[in-house]
Amino acid sequence: MSKGIQHTGIIEKIDHPRIYVRIVQESACSKCQAKTFCMSRDSQPKTIEIEDHSGNFEINEQVLIYGRYAMGIHAVWLAFVLPLLLIVLLVMTGTLLFENELIGGFAGLLILLPYYMILYLMRDKLKQKFVFTLSKIF
């Protein structure tokens, strides 16, 4: 599984068959030599829930997490691209229909509430698409 998303993590909790792994997600500038002078936050801890039926893992064990590149593209599409397109579409439509930029802008921002609510309600279905696998580090 050399092609795809790969992270090193530490198992925080095991609730069979779910394993909770903490990873540190680093930004692109984390390896920059000027990062000590920069004000950006370059790493964030995240907990990933992975289903595993093997029983081969222990708490505080360091593991590798694998995922497909397509999952990353799909996640970016759902989290950033589609909402941006919806905002732009509603701002333009609201401005043209009501001839008022304030109403168009408000409509564009308001669309985010139902959009992210729908994503939240579909979280179980999305969990089936975003599947990660674990392997031990030797």
Phi and psi in degrees as GROMACS dihedral restraints (atoms count N, CA, C in turn):
[ dihedral_restraints ]
;  ai    aj    ak    al  type     phi  dphi    fc
    3     4     5     6     1   -76.0    20    10
    4     5     6     7     1   -26.3    20    10
    6     7     8     9     1   -95.9    20    10
    7     8     9    10     1   127.4    20    10
    9    10    11    12     1   140.3    20    10
   10    11    12    13     1  -170.2    20    10
   12    13    14    15     1   -83.4    20    10
   13    14    15    16     1   135.5    20    10
   15    16    17    18     1  -140.7    20    10
   16    17    18    19     1   130.7    20    10
   18    19    20    21     1  -136.5    20    10
   19    20    21    22     1   148.1    20    10
   21    22    23    24     1   -94.5    20    10
   22    23    24    25     1   138.4    20    10
   24    25    26    27     1  -147.8    20    10
   25    26    27    28     1   174.5    20    10
   27    28    29    30     1  -123.7    20    10
   28    29    30    31     1   132.5    20    10
   30    31    32    33     1   -70.8    20    10
   31    32    33    34     1   121.4    20    10
   33    34    35    36     1   -92.6    20    10
   34    35    36    37     1   -38.7    20    10
   36    37    38    39     1  -152.9    20    10
   37    38    39    40     1   143.3    20    10
   39    40    41    42     1  -122.9    20    10
   40    41    42    43     1   119.3    20    10
   42    43    44    45     1  -127.7    20    10
   43    44    45    46     1    81.4    20    10
   45    46    47    48     1   -45.1    20    10
   46    47    48    49     1   127.2    20    10
   48    49    50    51     1   -93.6    20    10
   49    50    51    52     1    10.4    20    10
   51    52    53    54     1   -93.4    20    10
   52    53    54    55     1   137.0    20    10
   54    55    56    57     1  -120.7    20    10
   55    56    57    58     1   131.0    20    10
   57    58    59    60     1  -104.5    20    10
   58    59    60    61     1   117.2    20    10
   60    61    62    63     1  -115.7    20    10
   61    62    63    64     1   129.6    20    10
   63    64    65    66     1   -93.4    20    10
   64    65    66    67     1   126.5    20    10
   66    67    68    69     1  -120.3    20    10
   67    68    69    70     1   159.1    20    10
   69    70    71    72     1  -109.0    20    10
   70    71    72    73     1   112.5    20    10
   72    73    74    75     1   -87.4    20    10
   73    74    75    76     1   116.5    20    10
   75    76    77    78     1  -102.7    20    10
   76    77    78    79     1   144.1    20    10
   78    79    80    81     1   -80.8    20    10
   79    80    81    82     1   173.0    20    10
   81    82    83    84     1   -64.6    20    10
   82    83    84    85     1   -26.5    20    10
   84    85    86    87     1   -89.3    20    10
   85    86    87    88     1     6.7    20    10
   87    88    89    90     1   -66.0    20    10
   88    89    90    91     1   -23.6    20    10
   90    91    92    93     1   -98.8    20    10
   91    92    93    94     1     5.0    20    10
   93    94    95    96     1   -70.7    20    10
   94    95    96    97     1   140.7    20    10
   96    97    98    99     1   -74.4    20    10
   97    98    99   100     1   -18.3    20    10
   99   100   101   102     1   -96.2    20    10
  100   101   102   103     1    11.4    20    10
  102   103   104   105     1   -65.9    20    10
  103   104   105   106     1   -24.3    20    10
  105   106   107   108     1   -69.4    20    10
  106   107   108   109     1   -21.8    20    10
  108   109   110   111     1   -96.2    20    10
  109   110   111   112     1    -6.4    20    10
  111   112   113   114     1   -92.9    20    10
  112   113   114   115     1   151.1    20    10
  114   115   116   117     1   -95.1    20    10
  115   116   117   118     1     2.2    20    10
  117   118   119   120     1   -75.0    20    10
  118   119   120   121     1   150.0    20    10
  120   121   122   123     1   -88.6    20    10
  121   122   123   124     1   114.7    20    10
  123   124   125   126     1  -102.7    20    10
  124   125   126   127     1    -3.9    20    10
  126   127   128   129     1  -146.0    20    10
  127   128   129   130     1   142.5    20    10
  129   130   131   132     1  -137.5    20    10
  130   131   132   133     1   129.3    20    10
  132   133   134   135     1   -75.1    20    10
  133   134   135   136     1   137.8    20    10
  135   136   137   138     1  -130.8    20    10
  136   137   138   139     1   149.0    20    10
  138   139   140   141     1  -110.8    20    10
  139   140   141   142     1   127.1    20    10
  141   142   143   144     1  -111.4    20    10
  142   143   144   145     1   132.9    20    10
  144   145   146   147     1   -96.2    20    10
  145   146   147   148     1   123.3    20    10
  147   148   149   150     1  -126.7    20    10
  148   149   150   151     1   134.8    20    10
  150   151   152   153     1   -91.2    20    10
  151   152   153   154     1   125.8    20    10
  153   154   155   156     1  -145.0    20    10
  154   155   156   157     1   126.9    20    10
  156   157   158   159     1  -102.5    20    10
  157   158   159   160     1     2.6    20    10
  159   160   161   162     1   -73.8    20    10
  160   161   162   163     1   -34.2    20    10
  162   163   164   165     1    74.3    20    10
  163   164   165   166     1    17.9    20    10
  165   166   167   168     1   -92.4    20    10
  166   167   168   169     1     5.7    20    10
  168   169   170   171     1  -118.6    20    10
  169   170   171   172     1   153.5    20    10
  171   172   173   174     1  -127.2    20    10
  172   173   174   175     1   158.6    20    10
  174   175   176   177     1   -64.0    20    10
  175   176   177   178     1   143.6    20    10
  177   178   179   180     1    69.3    20    10
  178   179   180   181     1    12.6    20    10
  180   181   182   183     1   -84.7    20    10
  181   182   183   184     1   139.6    20    10
  183   184   185   186     1   -85.6    20    10
  184   185   186   187     1   131.0    20    10
  186   187   188   189     1  -135.4    20    10
  187   188   189   190     1   166.7    20    10
  189   190   191   192     1  -106.2    20    10
  190   191   192   193     1   136.2    20    10
  192   193   194   195     1  -109.4    20    10
  193   194   195   196     1   131.7    20    10
  195   196   197   198     1  -119.1    20    10
  196   197   198   199     1   144.8    20    10
  198   199   200   201     1  -150.0    20    10
  199   200   201   202     1   163.2    20    10
  201   202   203   204     1   -82.6    20    10
  202   203   204   205     1   148.6    20    10
  204   205   206   207     1   -58.6    20    10
  205   206   207   208     1   -35.3    20    10
  207   208   209   210     1   -59.4    20    10
  208   209   210   211     1   -31.6    20    10
  210   211   212   213     1   -64.7    20    10
  211   212   213   214     1   -40.7    20    10
  213   214   215   216     1   -64.8    20    10
  214   215   216   217     1   -42.9    20    10
  216   217   218   219     1   -64.5    20    10
  217   218   219   220     1   -43.0    20    10
  219   220   221   222     1   -62.1    20    10
  220   221   222   223     1   -42.5    20    10
  222   223   224   225     1   -64.4    20    10
  223   224   225   226     1   -43.3    20    10
  225   226   227   228     1   -63.2    20    10
  226   227   228   229     1   -40.6    20    10
  228   229   230   231     1   -60.3    20    10
  229   230   231   232     1   -48.4    20    10
  231   232   233   234     1   -70.2    20    10
  232   233   234   235     1   -36.0    20    10
  234   235   236   237     1   -87.2    20    10
  235   236   237   238     1   -28.9    20    10
  237   238   239   240     1  -125.2    20    10
  238   239   240   241     1   -51.5    20    10
  240   241   242   243     1   -68.8    20    10
  241   242   243   244     1   -52.9    20    10
  243   244   245   246     1   -61.2    20    10
  244   245   246   247     1   -45.0    20    10
  246   247   248   249     1   -61.5    20    10
  247   248   249   250     1   -38.7    20    10
  249   250   251   252     1   -62.5    20    10
  250   251   252   253     1   -43.3    20    10
  252   253   254   255     1   -62.8    20    10
  253   254   255   256     1   -40.7    20    10
  255   256   257   258     1   -63.4    20    10
  256   257   258   259     1   -42.6    20    10
  258   259   260   261     1   -62.0    20    10
  259   260   261   262     1   -49.7    20    10
  261   262   263   264     1   -61.5    20    10
  262   263   264   265     1   -43.8    20    10
  264   265   266   267     1   -61.6    20    10
  265   266   267   268     1   -45.7    20    10
  267   268   269   270     1   -71.2    20    10
  268   269   270   271     1   -34.8    20    10
  270   271   272   273     1   -63.1    20    10
  271   272   273   274     1   -45.2    20    10
  273   274   275   276     1   -66.0    20    10
  274   275   276   277     1   -45.3    20    10
  276   277   278   279     1   -65.0    20    10
  277   278   279   280     1   -46.2    20    10
  279   280   281   282     1   -62.9    20    10
  280   281   282   283     1   -38.0    20    10
  282   283   284   285     1   -68.3    20    10
  283   284   285   286     1   -40.2    20    10
  285   286   287   288     1   -70.7    20    10
  286   287   288   289     1   -41.5    20    10
  288   289   290   291     1   -71.0    20    10
  289   290   291   292     1   -45.4    20    10
  291   292   293   294     1   -99.8    20    10
  292   293   294   295     1    -4.7    20    10
  294   295   296   297     1    51.9    20    10
  295   296   297   298     1    38.2    20    10
  297   298   299   300     1  -144.0    20    10
  298   299   300   301     1   117.1    20    10
  300   301   302   303     1   -67.7    20    10
  301   302   303   304     1   -30.2    20    10
  303   304   305   306     1   -64.5    20    10
  304   305   306   307     1   -44.5    20    10
  306   307   308   309     1   -65.6    20    10
  307   308   309   310     1   -41.7    20    10
  309   310   311   312     1   -62.0    20    10
  310   311   312   313     1   -43.7    20    10
  312   313   314   315     1   -65.9    20    10
  313   314   315   316     1   -41.0    20    10
  315   316   317   318     1   -64.2    20    10
  316   317   318   319     1   -41.9    20    10
  318   319   320   321     1   -63.2    20    10
  319   320   321   322     1   -39.9    20    10
  321   322   323   324     1   -62.3    20    10
  322   323   324   325     1   -41.5    20    10
  324   325   326   327     1   -75.2    20    10
  325   326   327   328     1   -33.8    20    10
  327   328   329   330     1   -66.6    20    10
  328   329   330   331     1   -27.1    20    10
  330   331   332   333     1   -65.2    20    10
  331   332   333   334     1   -21.2    20    10
  333   334   335   336     1   -67.3    20    10
  334   335   336   337     1   -31.7    20    10
  336   337   338   339     1   -60.5    20    10
  337   338   339   340     1   -55.8    20    10
  339   340   341   342     1   -67.0    20    10
  340   341   342   343     1   -32.4    20    10
  342   343   344   345     1   -62.0    20    10
  343   344   345   346     1   -51.5    20    10
  345   346   347   348     1   -72.4    20    10
  346   347   348   349     1   -25.1    20    10
  348   349   350   351     1   -68.0    20    10
  349   350   351   352     1   -40.4    20    10
  351   352   353   354     1   -64.2    20    10
  352   353   354   355     1   -42.1    20    10
  354   355   356   357     1   -60.2    20    10
  355   356   357   358     1   -41.4    20    10
  357   358   359   360     1   -63.7    20    10
  358   359   360   361     1   -42.4    20    10
  360   361   362   363     1   -68.5    20    10
  361   362   363   364     1   -24.4    20    10
  363   364   365   366     1   -94.8    20    10
  364   365   366   367     1    13.7    20    10
  366   367   368   369     1   -60.1    20    10
  367   368   369   370     1   -35.6    20    10
  369   370   371   372     1   -67.5    20    10
  370   371   372   373     1   -39.3    20    10
  372   373   374   375     1   -68.0    20    10
  373   374   375   376     1   -38.6    20    10
  375   376   377   378     1   -67.9    20    10
  376   377   378   379     1   -33.1    20    10
  378   379   380   381     1   -61.4    20    10
  379   380   381   382     1   -30.3    20    10
  381   382   383   384     1   -71.6    20    10
  382   383   384   385     1   -27.6    20    10
  384   385   386   387     1   -83.4    20    10
  385   386   387   388     1   -35.4    20    10
  387   388   389   390     1   -97.0    20    10
  388   389   390   391     1    83.7    20    10
  390   391   392   393     1  -107.8    20    10
  391   392   393   394     1   125.8    20    10
  393   394   395   396     1  -108.8    20    10
  394   395   396   397     1   154.7    20    10
  396   397   398   399     1  -122.8    20    10
  397   398   399   400     1   156.2    20    10
  399   400   401   402     1  -112.2    20    10
  400   401   402   403     1   151.2    20    10
  402   403   404   405     1  -147.6    20    10
  403   404   405   406     1   152.6    20    10
  405   406   407   408     1   -75.5    20    10
  406   407   408   409     1   152.4    20    10
  408   409   410   411     1   -98.7    20    10
  409   410   411   412     1   124.5    20    10
